[in-house]
């Protein structure tokens, strides 16, 4: 399992327990069979509304979502360098569409299948290692975009009582990311040697899925934690039956 570090600073404001969902958030009764038809629409709608601050939940806008620090460890086959990201901005959440959202009330497991058409990362980066047999180094700015990014996300919940009401918390999450295409560009690679930078980045783009598959687990673990953290901000403030009806 690849090591990652992700810190979300100043993205959320703490509020007290017992808050209700805003009126625009759709609720679904998880004990009804029809919930598998209701949940994808409810989750998709909620995500789209989170492109602006939601004061009642203490949430600032998630478009973009700012991550001050994120580290993806080196791969073992192709990309032999740790990827250090700072001041990262993630955008594209508000275009998410969900085709599946199923909740098992017995196991307290939520399975989601969604697509983010354009999941964009903008960042400051630092690398110092190897791509195949080529030494790569540099620090600067850059961007990376996952196109038609298919997400399969599973949450395992725990349950607890607070002031006579039932709340969920996330015990475990698992994310599988399957983008249809990936594009990227970093500046100041090889300390500003543009000719070498262009040549190496061109080679990497032509073999982008070899690169991605080598570090895929690190991205999935990191972003799985990010998505869980976002969801947790609602779960810890709103009782279960006020979320799901």
Secondary structure, DSSP 8 states (H G I E B T S, - for coil): ---EEEE--SSB----S-----TTS----TTSTTHHHHHHHHHHHHHHHTTS-BGGGTB---SSEEEEEEEE---SSSEES-EEEEEEEEE-GGG-EEEEEEEETTTTEEEEEEEEEEEEEEEEEEEEEEETTEEEEEEEEEEEEEEEEEEEEEEEEEEEEETTEEEEEEEEEEEEEE-SEEEEEESSBGGG-HHHHHHHHHHHHHTHHHHHHHHHHHHHHHHHHHHHHHHHHHHTTS-HHHHH-
